[in-house]
Amino acid sequence: MGNTLSFHGNTVARIGFGCWQLAGDYSLNGRPNGYGDIDKEEAVRAIHLALDNGINFFDTAAGYGYGSSEEMLGQALKTYAGDASNAVICTKYAMVPGAEASAPDDFSEKNFAVNVEGSLKRLQVDRLGAMLLHNPPDDFDFSSLDIAAFDKMVQDGKIQSYGVSCRSQKGVANVLRHNFGSVIEAVYNPLDRRYEQYFTDAAYKDKYTFICRVPLASGFISPRTLLADPVFAGNDIRHNINAEQAEWVTGSVRKLGFLDELEGGISVSALRFQLSNNYDTLTIPGIKNTKQASDVILAMKLGPLPADVVNKIVEAVPEVFYKWR
C-alpha cells in the first residue's frame, strides 16, 4: 500500500482530480446536471497546482457539459508551464456530445469509437488512459458488445484501457460477472463502504483497477455540514437531492465530526480514508478551485488515517441509507 499505483504502466497518485465540476452550469432534460457556476481561470489554476504536486490522474466525461469539461481540461494541460506528459486521463461516454439530452444512451462499439475520437480531439491528446461506459443500466448485457472493437482501440494506441463507471454496487457486480474491461468506477466514501467487498476479492485484484468516486459524498463531507444544513444554488445538481436522503447524509456526516479534529479537517480526513485501505484503489474528488486541490495535496502528504480512526468511522456509520441498498 502506498500513495501511488501503476495504471497500465503509468505511475499515478492514488488521489486524482475529478472534472465534473469543470463543466459549470448545464442542464439535462430540463434539470441542472452540473455543479453550478465556475470561475474558469481559478479552475485552470487548480489543475496546474495539482500537476505541480504530483496529482496526475484526471477523470472527466463526454457528458459533463456535453464535452465542455474535456475541453477545459485539455486547454489547462496545454497551458501548463511544466511537463504534463505524465498526465493520465480517464473519460467516459454514452450519447455523443451535442445530441439531444433526451436521446437514449448508446453503448455500442460504433459509438465507443466515435467518442474516443471526439474525446481525443476535445482533450487535445493522442491517447487516453481509459474510456469507460458511463452509467449503463445495472443489468446491462455486456455480452452483446463486440469486445474485439474495444480491444482494437487499445491495440491502435488510442486508449490504454476500457471499463465501466457504474450507477450502483449492483452494476459493479454485473460488470464483474461479465468480466468486462479492466477499470471499474463506483461510489466509495466513509458513508458508503460497500465497494470494499470487491477490492478484497483475489479473483479481481490482478485484472481490475477500482476507481472510487464521490469520496466527499458530493460535497456533503465538509466542515460546512457540521455547522448548518447544506443549501445549494438552483443551478446545482445537489439542489434536487431528495430531502430524506439529504437529512440522512447530513446526520451521518455529523456523526463523523471527530474527523474535523484531525489536521486539515473533515474533508482532508475523508480523502485520507481513501488511502487507508490495503488495496491499490484510485479516488477522484471533484475539484474546481485551488482550495480543493490543496486539500488533496495535504491528504497525500498526511497519508492514511490511523487504524483506530478508520474503526471509529465504521462504528459511527455502520450502514448505508436504506434506499441505497
MARDRENGU-752356 format. One record per atom (N, C-alpha, C, O, CB): residue in one letter; x, z, y. Coordinates in pm, whole numbers, plus 50000, padded with zeros to 5 digits. Atoms other than C-alpha are relative to their C-alpha. Glycine has a CB too. Layout:
<torpas>
AXZY
...
</torpas>
This chain:
<torpas>
M500855000049880
M500005000050000
M500885000050124
M501845007750132
M499055012350001
G499265000549874
G501304991050347
G499104994750109
G497894993250089
G501264991449987
N500785005049886
N500204977950683
N500004984950009
N499384979250099
N500545005850128
T500025014650007
T500864941550592
T499704995949857
T499825003949765
T501354993950049
L500205005350134
L499984919550297
L500334985150001
L500474979050106
L498555002449950
S499735014250014
S500704884850166
S498684992649984
S497904995549894
S500954997249879
F501225008150006
F497924859850233
F500434985549977
F500774978450071
F499145001450130
H499625013750037
H498714827550047
H501364996250059
H501544985550117
H498944990150046
G498645002649956
G502384830350132
G500305004150142
G501455003550184
G500284985849985
N499814995549863
N501854843150487
N499975015350004
N499145021549937
N498904994150095
T500064985549979
T502644878950588
T499095002850119
T499354998250230
T501435006050023
V500974997149894
V499704892150789
V499795015150010
V499905022349911
V498664992849974
A500374986049979
A498804925850941
A498675002649933
A497794994049933
A499935003450152
R501254996850071
R496084943550744
R498825001950094
R497675001450050
R500195012549917
I501085000249901
I494064947451066
I500194987450083
I501234985450146
I500015013150090
G499935012649928
G493304913951221
G499165000250127
G498945010750187
G499554988749912
F500705001849871
F491314900651515
F498724992249973
F498774980249944
F500914992450105
G501295006550018
G487604893051479
G499574993050127
G499644998750236
G498945010049958
C500215008649883
C486504864951711
C498544996750030
C498274988050113
C500744987449982
W501405002849968
W482694865451707
W499735002650148
W499034994850214
W499055008649912
Q500244996349861
Q482744882752046
Q500464989350098
Q499954988650210
Q500695013050032
L499475010349910
L484694853452194
L498954989550035
L499104982250133
L501214993349937
A501055010049974
A481524832152174
A499135003850119
A498414995450173
A499134998349877
G500784995849883
G479944852752451
G498504999749977
G498025003249870
G500344991250118
D501474999749999
D476254848452531
D499454986849942
D499614976350003
D499465002350144
Y500665011850055
Y474404824252300
Y498855004549910
Y498795016149869
Y501004991049920
S501194996650076
S471154822952103
S499894991949872
S500474981149861
S498754998050084
L500335006850124
L469984813351756
L498525001749975
L498025012949966
L500845005549880
N501454999650020
N466334804251702
N499305008850104
N498375016350072
N499695005249860
G500664993049891
G465434818952039
G500355014650016
G499765021450101
G498574998949983
R499604986049991
R467114852551985
R501505000850026
R502254992149981
R499635007849870
P498564998849976
P470514864952109
P500775001349870
P500385008949781
P500305012150091
N499194999550122
N473184859251846
N501465003150029
N502295003549939
N499894986849926
G498644996449962
G476304868252041
G500045014350049
G499065021750040
G500534990650107
Y499804986249953
Y477694900052191
Y499975001050151
Y500635009550210
Y501315005549949
G500194999249857
G476714893052548
G501124993650079
G501934986250025
G499875014250041
D499065006349908
D478804883252847
D501445003349964
D501735013949908
D499715004350143
I498594998150031
I482554879352814
I500854995050116
I500534985050181
I500394992749870
D498995004249904
D485504877253052
D501034991949922
D501844997549849
D500665012550075
K499175008750082
K487324847452906
K501495002450023
K502285002049929
K499674985650026
E498584997649972
E490624854553081
E500475012949935
E501595013549883
E500245000550152
E499654987450065
E490594890352954
E500074998349849
E500935004249784
E498975010950037
A499985002650144
A489784878052603
A501304993149958
A501884996449854
A498804991549959
V498735006850029
V492794854852612
V501175009950007
V502075009549924
V500244988350099
R498954989749990
R494974883852728
R500015008849876
R501075013049829
R499795008650126
A500094991850121
A493694903752429
A500654992949881
A501364999149802
A498535003449969
I499405007750109
I494694875952188
I501525000050013
I502235001849915
I499474985549999
H498565000249977
H498144873752345
H500635013749973
H501725014649917
H500314995550143
L499514986450026
L498564911652333
L500085002649849
L501045008549800
L499105010550067
A499994998350145
A497634911451966
A501204992949937
A501914998749855
A498694994649939
L498875007650053
L500194884451889
L501325006750034
L502245007149952
L499994985750054
D498774993049958
D502844903452086
D500315011749907
D501475015649892
D499865005050144
N499834987850080
N502294932851850
N499764997749851
N499475007049777
N499055010650049
G500035002950143
G502164915151514
G498634998549939
G498524997349817
G500715010549929
I501355002250051
I498384911551484
I499804984949992
I499614978450094
I498885006950092
N499925014650011
N498324876151345
N498954993749910
N499044981849879
N501354996249949
F501095005650080
F495174872051131
F498754999550087
F498315009750140
F499755008549869
F501155002149912
F492204857551321
F498834994749918
F498964985249842
F500354990250114
D501205004050072
D488674854651185
D498964995050098
D498575002150190
D499435011749917
T500995005949912
T486184831351352
T499004992349915
T498954994249794
T500674990750107
A500985008050074
A483404807051256
A499514988650086
A499444989750209
A498815008749954
A500585011449928
A481994773351350
A498695004050065
A498324998650170
A499784988149904
G501294995949948
G478674790851406
G500055009650116
G499025012050180
G499235006049892
Y499904990749888
Y479974815451665
Y499984991950130
Y500994986350172
Y501305008749990
G500145007749877
G478644799251980
G500104985149975
G500474977450064
G501045004150099
Y499965014250037
Y478444765851794
Y501374993750031
Y501474982950090
Y498894992250074
G498645005149986
G482204761651798
G500775005850117
G501995003850125
G499954985450014
S499314995349879
S483004779252128
S501035010849970
S502065011650037
S498995005250100
S499014989850037
S484764808651960
S501284993549948
S502384997549985
S499415009649893
E498835007150051
E487054784951772
E500774993550115
E502004994150119
E499584989349898
E499345006849887
E487764765652092
E500805009950085
E501935007050125
E498964992850087
M499294990249919
M488704796952285
M501245005149928
M502305006649989
M499085011750036
L498854995550077
L490954809352006
L501104989450001
L502274992650021
L499595003449855
G499025010950000
G492644775551985
G500734998950132
G501954997050134
G499324987049969
Q499385000949868
Q493264774652359
Q500955011750025
Q502015010150084
Q498924999650110
A499164988149980
A494644810352357
A501304998849920
A502365002849969
A499245012649958
L498795001850079
L497084801952078
L500924989850064
L502144991450062
L499644995649857
K499205010449936
K498234770852264
K500695005150127
K501795000650160
K499124988050034
T499444995149874
T498864790152588
T500875012449981
T501405017850079
T498895003050098
Y499184988150027
Y500704819052419
Y501464996950030
Y501994986749984
Y499835004749853
A498625002549958
A504194822152567
A501005001849887
A502114996549893
A500365009150115
G499104997750112
G505704833752239
G499794989849890
G499314978749914
G499815014049945
D500135008650116
D505724818851891
D498745003649923
D498675014449863
D501245001049909
A501274997450070
A502194816251745
A499964993149864
A498894992149803
A498824995350085
S499995007650125
S503304797151436
S499635008449879
S499265002949775
S501354993949979
N500364991450113
N502684827451214
N498545004350004
N498115012249920
N500885012249998
A501434996749995
A499024829951319
A499274993749882
A499464981849853
A499374995150134
V500795004750114
V496684826751020
V498535000850039
V498055011350081
V500295008549871
I501405000649955
I493104815751091
I499064998349882
I499234989449799
I499814988450100
C501105001150095
C490094821750872
C498764996250080
C498415003150177
C499785013449918
T501245003749933
T486944803550980
T498924997649895
T499184998649775
T500194987550090
K501145000850092
K483514797050828
K499124988350039
K499184983250151
K499195013250001
Y500905011149970
Y480894770150801
Y498655002049935
Y498525008749832
Y500614986849954
A501345001850057
A477214764450742
A499534986950060
A499964976250016
A498995012250031
M500405012549936
M475474739550967
M501104995250095
M501915003250144
M498665001750076
V499005005849911
V477594716251177
V499725004450143
V498585003450188
V499994984549989
P500224996149860
P478104729351535
P499354988650078
P499734977050064
P501325004050066
G500725009949922
G475754711651773
G498694996049937
G497844989950002
G500864987950019
A501275003050066
A472994707951514
A498925009550051
A499235019850111
A500145001149845
E501094991349958
E469584722651583
E500145013649933
E500435014549813
E498634993649967
A499844986550054
A469674760351539
A499075002749883
A499375011149798
A499755010250109
S500964997850108
S466654758151309
S500314991849876
S499614992949775
S498604996950048
A499665008350115
A468354733351076
A500435008849883
A501085019049905
A501114989950035
P499614991950115
P468824746550720
P501524999849980
P502184989850008
P499294995049873
D498584999550032
D472294757950619
D500314990049890
D499534988449796
D500425014349958
D499595010050098
D474144731250424
D501405003549952
D502375002050027
D499964985650060
F498724995950055
F476934743650198
F500594989449907
F501424992649822
F499865013149927
S499545010750087
S477544710150032
S501484997050022
S502075000850123
S499174987450023
E498595004049991
E481014696049964
E500214991150122
E501244992050190
E500444992849871
K499875009049886
K480394669350228
K500065007950130
K500905005250215
K498834990150004
N500014992049878
N479544694950495
N501255008650010
N501745011350120
N498755008750004
F498744992450001
F482564715450389
F501114991750063
F501814996450152
F500375004149855
A498935008849948
A484894686150457
A499814997050148
A500774997050225
A500044986849921
V500295002849859
V483154677850786
V500395011950087
V500975010350194
V498514996650019
N499714988149922
N483514713550904
N501475003450003
N501975008450104
N499225011649948
V498554997949997
V487144716650801
V500624991650110
V501414996550190
V500634996649862
E499445008949898
E487964686551016
E499585004350140
E500395004050233
E499554985549974
G500474995649869
G485814699351303
G500705012650046
G501075013750163
G498515002449995
S499324987549965
S487394734051293
S501464997550037
S501975003250133
S499915010049885
L498615003449968
L490914719551285
L500114994550141
L501044997850215
L500574989949899
K499975006049867
K490104699551597
K499745010350108
K500465010850208
K498964988850010
R500334990149897
R488494728151789
R501105010550014
R501375015350124
R498675006849966
L498954989949998
L491284752251693
L501374994350039
L502315001750067
L500105006649865
Q498755006949966
Q493994726351766
Q501145003949906
Q502265006349950
Q500395002950143
V498994996850101
V495824733951441
V499944989449890
V499004981549882
V499775014249941
D499925009850109
D496874713451138
D499515005449868
D499234997849775
D501414995349985
R500394994050127
R495894738350869
R499315013350025
R499645020650118
R501235001949909
L500724987349994
L493504767350815
L500485009249889
L500795004849778
L498484997849990
G499674990450105
G494374799150629
G498885000949899
G499135002249779
G500275013750060
A501164999450089
A490854799950486
A498794993750067
A498624994750188
A499705014549958
M501325004649958
M487484782650515
M498985006449907
M499065004749785
M499894984249999
L500994992750079
L484524803550400
L498604994550020
L498264990150130
L500035014850035
L501435002349986
L480894795850329
L499435012050077
L499735023450044
L499294998249859
H500454989549909
H479074815650599
H498605004849964
H497614998149990
H500034995050144
N501274993450032
N476344838850469
N499044991549916
N497884989949953
N499315003950126
P500965006750088
P474884818250184
P499025010149942
P499305022149946
P500734992449885
P500924990550064
P471854833550009
P500715008149892
P501635003249826
P498794992549939
D499354991350097
D472794862749785
D499954994549858
D500804997849775
D499365013650002
D500135005650135
D471624843049480
D500434985349996
D500034977949907
D498555001249951
F499585014049992
F473284810149580
F500664995649869
F501445003149809
F500974998050118
D499455005350125
D474184788349281
D501304992450029
D501274980550060
D498974990749929
F498715006249970
F477884781549331
F500394989449896
F501244981049923
F501095010650007
S499695010150103
S477954761449008
S499474986250040
S499854976249980
S499415004249865
S500545012849955
S476014734349195
S500994992450089
S500794980750118
S498705002150076
L499015006149912
L479064727349413
L501094993149919
L501444997449809
L500625010450092
D498905007350062
D481784702449325
D501315006650041
D501835003950149
D499984984850041
I498814992349966
I484824725449314
I501184990850028
I502054994150108
I500355009649886
A498895009349980
A487154695449297
A500124995950147
A501224993950197
A499824987649913
A499985003949859
A486154686149653
A500615011150086
A501285008250185
A498594996750048
F499414988749928
F487114720949774
F501505000749973
F502315002450064
F499305013449960
D498584999350038
D490384721049582
D500804988750064
D501994990450093
D500144999549847
K499285011349940
K491264687049727
K500445003350142
K501514999050185
K499124987550000
M499624996349864
M491264701650078
M501235009150000
M502055008750092
M498825007050071
V498794991750015
V493824727049957
V501204991249966
V502274992650025
V499795010849888
Q498925009050042
Q495904700149787
Q500474991150114
Q501654987650123
Q499544991449883
D499665008649886
D495784678950103
D500665007850114
D501095001950213
D498754993050051
G499364991849899
G497154708250304
G499145003150121
G499645008050222
G501224993350046
K500894997249886
K494094711350529
K499645015050006
K499475020650115
K498714991549989
I500304985750008
I493314746850411
I500915006249894
I501414999349805
I498495002349965
Q499224992950101
Q495214773150215
Q499125006549896
Q499575009449785
Q500895010450065
S500904993250092
S492174788850053
S498564998050046
S498314993550158
S500345015149989
Y501415000449965
Y488384789850046
Y499285011349929
Y499815017149833
Y499364986449965
G500764989150059
G485714815149962
G498685001950071
G498074992150116
G500805012950004
V501354997349949
V482594832350095
V499995012250090
V500625022450059
V499025002149883
S500364988449920
S481524855150377
S498595003949959
S497654996249979
S500104997050155
C501254996250068
C478714874750211
C499065007950090
C499485015850174
C500325008249877
R501024992649927
R475454887650353
R499985014749959
R499805023650043
R498634993849976
S500164986550052
S475454918550130
S500875002049878
S501574992849833
S498525002749966
Q499234997250121
Q477044935449832
Q499444992449879
Q500184989549785
Q500005015149972
K500565008550106
K474644916149608
K500644986250004
K500904980049901
K498464998950014
G499355012849985
G476174884749747
G501425000149947
G501874990449886
G500004995850145
V498644998550054
V479674897349662
V499964999149848
V500754991849787
V500635013550045
A500105000250146
A478624903549302
A499704985949950
A500214981849846
A498905009749953
N500345013650041
N477164868449285
N501224990750007
N501434982649917
N498874994550088
V498785008249987
V480394852249410
V500935002949882
V501484993749822
V500725002950135
L499104996250108
L482394871649153
L499504995249865
L500294991449779
L500205015049998
R500575005150126
R480014861948872
R500324985249981
R500584980749870
R498475002249997
H499735014350006
H480574825448958
H501484996750007
H501894985249988
H499274992950111
N498565002049993
N484324830449001
N500354989450105
N501224981050083
N500564995849863
F499835010449897
F484144810049323
F501045004150103
F501005015350155
F498664997250069
G499034998049893
G487094807349561
G500975011249974
G501075016449863
G499295002650128
S499004989450012
S489794832949629
S499955009850117
S500805018650128
S501394994049990
V500154991149885
V488594850149950
V498555004250010
V497654995950001
V500484993150133
I501354994749982
I485554872649995
I499995009050122
I500905017150141
I499515007849873
E500154991849881
E484374888350319
E498665007249995
E497635001049968
E500124991450129
A501244992250003
A481814916450336
A500175012750081
A501285016150122
A499595003349854
V500004987849920
V480884948450519
V500765011249928
V500595013449808
V498565004550029
Y499324987950051
Y483164978650474
Y500405008450120
Y501165003850206
Y501244996349912
N499654990649893
N483425008550706
N499685014249954
N499155015849844
N499244996650131
P500254986350045
P483155046650694
P498555003149964
P498295012649890
P500455009550104
L501424997750029
L479335044150682
L499524992549876
L498494996049818
L499174996050119
D500415008450114
D479175017950404
D501264996349921
D501984986949957
D499234987150048
R498775001450077
R481895020250142
R499784993349864
R500664993749778
R500635013649978
R500355005650131
R480165001649855
R500944988949956
R501114986749836
R498594994850003
Y499105011150030
Y482604972449874
Y501185004649913
Y501774996649840
Y500524993650130
E498854994750074
E485274995349723
E499924997649850
E500944996449783
E500125014850026
Q500145001750145
Q483854990549375
Q500684987349951
Q501084986449835
Q498544999849961
Y499365012650039
Y485294955349375
Y501515000450023
Y502274994049951
Y499384988350078
F498564998749976
F488674964649524
F500695005649876
F501815001749843
F500285008950122
T499384992450109
T489304987049224
T499934993149865
T500494998249768
T499365013349990
D500185006950128
D488384961748952
D501224991149973
D501484981650047
D498694991650001
A498785007450034
A491544948448787
A499734985249975
A500634977049989
A500655006149877
A500335014050028
A489714916248698
A500104991250125
A500264979050114
A498594999049942
Y500035007849876
Y489694905849065
Y501265001850085
Y501484994150180
Y498795003950081
K498884996249913
K492884921249205
K500954988550028
K501394986850142
K500775011449937
D499015010749982
D495154891249149
D499394986950048
D500124977750087
D500724997849871
K500645012649961
K492574864449233
K499495000150143
K499594990150214
K498864997049907
Y500714999849872
Y490794876049547
Y500715008150108
Y501315018550081
Y498625005549980
T499714992049881
T491694887149896
T498665004850053
T497764996850078
T500794991750109
F501234994149949
F488994910850018
F500155002750149
F500995010650191
F499645013049924
I500034998049855
I488284908850392
I498825009150034
I497715007149985
I499894986350076
C501014990149964
C486354937850545
C499514997650142
C500294998250237
C500565014449985
R500535002449866
R484044930250835
R499215012050051
R498945021449977
R499114987649999
V500664989249923
V482244952551090
V500595013849970
V499855023049935
V498515000149970
P499384987050029
P484774981051045
P499575011050095
P499735022850064
P501494998750005
L500494990149904
L483304998251352
L498485000050005
L497895004450104
L500574997250139
A501475000150009
A479684993351240
A499384993450122
A498514999150187
A499465014349984
S500515007849886
S479024966751506
S500145007550132
S499305006250221
S498554996349978
G499734992949876
G480504989051774
G499345013650012
G499535020550112
G499584991850113
F500634986849996
F478425019951690
F501035011149981
F500875022050036
F498915001049893
I498964989850017
I481545038651575
I500884999750124
I501894992750131
I500854997449869
S499415000149866
S482595046051929
S499785013650064
S498805020350033
S499404988650088
P500234987349930
P483045076552150
P498715000050080
P498135010650104
P501165003250092
R501265000749925
R480025064052347
R498835005249917
R497955012049969
R499734985650044
T501104995850087
T477765070352048
T499955015149984
T498895020849961
T500134993449863
L499964985550012
L478905106552033
L499365006850120
L498955018450114
L501435004749985
L500514994249876
L477665111652388
L498554996650029
L497835004650088
L500854995450114
A501375004549969
A474425091752408
A499604989049904
A500454982649843
A499904995050147
D500475010950084
D472245067752214
D500444986750059
D500264984450179
D498465000549984
P499525012949948
P473745032752244
P498874991650058
P497774991250004
P500714992149889
V500945009249936
V471975008552477
V500724986750019
V501834986450073
V499475005750138
F499365013049994
F472714971252459
F499194990550088
F497974991250096
F500174994149858
A500635009749910
A472004943052704
A499074990749923
A499204989149802
A501074991950074
G500995008850063
G469164919052635
G500594987649937
G499964981549851
G499004995950099
N499365011850058
N471614890752554
N501025003749893
N501874995649856
N500674991850108
D499114995050104
D473454911852293
D499225000849869
D498125006249867
D500605014150039
I500685000250129
I472544907151926
I499575014049956
I498575015449886
I500904993949894
R500324986250040
R472524945151883
R498755005350070
R498225015750030
R501175009150029
H501214996049930
H469604947452126
H498794999949907
H497825007149929
H499754990850120
N501155001850090
N467314937251838
N500135007849869
N499355005549777
N499814985449970
I499864992150121
I468564961951576
I498775008949981
I498285015050076
I501295008650005
N501154991750035
N465704979551400
N500235014550043
N501305020150020
N499734999249849
A499864986649945
A465075013551561
A500345010449894
A501145019349918
A498725004050071
E499734990450107
E465065032251230
E501464999149954
E502125009249932
E499044997649880
Q498615002050040
Q468405017051131
Q500945005350107
Q501935012050076
Q500274985249974
A499154995349891
A469905024051474
A500065015250004
A501125021050031
A499494994650135
E500044985450000
E468795060251450
E500875005749889
E501595015449909
E498565005149985
W499184995450113
W470405064351106
W501494998250031
W502295007350008
W499634992549870
V498595002849971
V473655048051216
V500525009650107
V501625015050093
V500184985350047
T499594991049892
T473815068651537
T500215014249947
T501225020649977
T498965000150113
G499884986650057
G473195100951348
G501195001349906
G501865011549905
G498735003749926
S498884999750094
S475765092151082
S501334999850073
S502275006750033
S499924988249904
V498775000249920
V478415083951343
V500285013950056
V501425018350060
V499904989750115
R499814986749943
R477845118051498
R500455010149894
R501105020049927
R498715004950065
K499484991650109
K478485133951159
K501504998149982
K502185006449922
K499274996949869
L498575002950009
L481925117951184
L500725003750129
L501834999050155
L500214985149969
G499434996149872
G482605133851521
G501405005849990
G502195005150084
G499115009850068
F498654994350020
F485675151151375
F501094989450011
F502244992850038
F500095006949863
L499015010649988
L487405117151378
L500444998150144
L501534992950170
L499444986949946
D499665001649859
D487355117851757
D501075009950043
D501665008650150
D498765001650085
E498984990049968
E489685147751749
E501404995249966
E502385001250008
E499715013049927
L498715005450037
L492475126651600
L500544991050110
L499784986550196
L499904992249868
E499395008549899
E494925106551809
E499314986450007
E499084980049904
E501504998249971
G500675012949981
G493225075851955
G498495000949996
G497814991750041
G500454990449896
G501444998350003
G489735089651895
G499324993549879
G499994988849787
G499414994550125
I500785003950117
I486965079151659
I500154985249965
I500174981849847
I498565003050024
S499885014350029
S487345041251695
S501334997049930
S501354989949830
S499894991650129
V498695001950063
V491075041651614
V500015006249861
V500585000449768
V501125006150087
S500034993350130
S490435066251331
S499234991749898
S499614991149781
S499375013950012
A500785008550091
A487785042951182
A500824987949957
A500694983349844
A498694995550066
L499125011150037
L490325014651191
L501085004949903
L501464997649811
L500654993750126
R499034994350094
R492875037151020
R499395002049861
R500085001149760
R500535013550053
F500694998950129
F490275042950749
F500204987449917
F500324988149795
F498495002650021
Q499825012750069
Q490695006150663
Q501364999049933
Q501524991649836
Q499814988550096
L498655000150057
L494375012350590
L500175010649892
L501225011749829
L501045002050109
S499894988250084
S493605042650376
S499664997749853
S499875006549770
S499135010750053
N500215002850142
N492535025550054
N501304994549941
N502154989450013
N498824990049980
N498765003850067
N495205017249798
N500034985349960
N500704981649864
N500205008549878
Y500135014050039
Y494364980249791
Y500334991050119
Y500194995150234
Y498574997049948
D499595009349895
D495524950049986
D498804993250063
D498554981450040
D500964989549944
T501155005449929
T492424945450199
T500384996850143
T501295002750200
T498825009949996
L499885003649859
L492194929150540
L498755004750073
L497675005150013
L500214984650018
T501204996949924
T489854940450815
T500034992750134
T501104989750187
T499865015250021
I500095008749882
I488614921651121
I499075006150106
I497945001450122
I499514986049959
P500824994649891
P487314943351407
P499774989550108
P500674981850142
P500665012550061
G500285009149890
G485594923351678
G500725004650126
G500675016350162
G498494999050025
I499194996749882
I487784921951988
I499684990150112
I499604978050089
I501524999749967
K500195009049886
K487084908352335
K500755004550124
K500644998250230
K498544998850032
N499224995549885
N489384928352563
N501265007249955
N501425010349837
N499155009250090
T498714994150035
T492824943952578
T499885014449953
T500725019149876
T500934999250119
K500204986250050
K491464979352526
K499734999749851
K500315007749777
K498835006950074
Q500305000950143
Q490044969352189
Q501224995349921
Q501465000149810
Q498824990549976
A498775004450067
A493254950952100
A500995011649991
A501695013149891
A500644988150075
S499094988649999
S495224982052196
S499615010349894
S500485016849836
S500025006650138
D500454990950106
D493095003051959
D500524995449864
D500955003649783
D498475000849998
V499475005450126
V494104980051673
V501495002749990
V501985007049885
V499724984949989
I498554998049999
I497764982451770
I500345014649971
I501255017549894
I500604995750136
L499764985750024
L497595020551780
L499665003849857
L500405011449794
L499185008550098
A500374997150140
A495785022051444
A501094995449904
A501445002549810
A498664993349964
M498925005050084
M498505000651290
M501235009150010
M501915011549910
M500374985650040
K498864991249979
K501155023451440
K499815013349927
K500755018449865
K500225002550150
L500274986950060
L499485055451315
L499874999149848
L500215008749778
L498745005950059
G500115001950144
G498765041450969
G498805007149938
G497915011550009
G501255004749934
P501154994550071
P496395055150702
P499655014250043
P500505021950088
P500264999949851
L500454986449978
L494315086250752
L500505009149888
L500725004449776
L498465000550009
P499694990650108
P495325117550560
P498875000449897
P497714998149931
P500255014250057
A501005000150109
A493545120550224
A498885009950025
A497735007249991
A500685003349867
D501064990149978
D491675151850331
D498994995250103
D497814998950096
D500605013250045
V500925005549901
V490185133150629
V499104989649934
V497904989149962
V500774993850119
V500815009850072
V489035104550404
V498955007249915
V497795003049912
V500904991049909
N500964992350080
N487415130150172
N498905005950087
N497755006750045
N500725011149923
K500984994349907
K485685145950471
K498994989450043
K497814992450061
K500705006150123
I500905011149966
I484245111750566
I498974998149889
I497774996949915
I500804986950023
V500885002050115
V482805107650217
V498975011249990
V497805008849958
V500824999149870
E500914988650005
E481285142350228
E498984999550114
E497835003350097
E500795013250005
A500895000149883
A479815137150575
A498924989349989
A497784991650030
A500804997850127
V500965011150015
V478135103650494
V500084995149856
V500744985049829
V500294988350103
P499865003450142
P477695102250116
P499244987549956
P499614981149858
P499555011549917
E500865011350041
E475005074950103
E499774990750117
E499834994850233
E498655004949943
V500315009849896
V474195043150292
V498525000950041
V497735007349972
V500334985749952
F501385001049956
F470985036850487
F499164994149887
F499564984349825
F499894991250129
Y500775003550120
Y468235033450227
Y499584985449995
Y499424979949886
Y498785008649992
K500435014150000
K467194998350337
K501164990549972
K500934978549953
K499374996450133
W498865008350033
W470734985550272
W500234998949850
W500964990249804
W501235005350066
R499694999350143
R470664994049903
R499404988249924
R499564987249803
R499475013049940
</torpas>
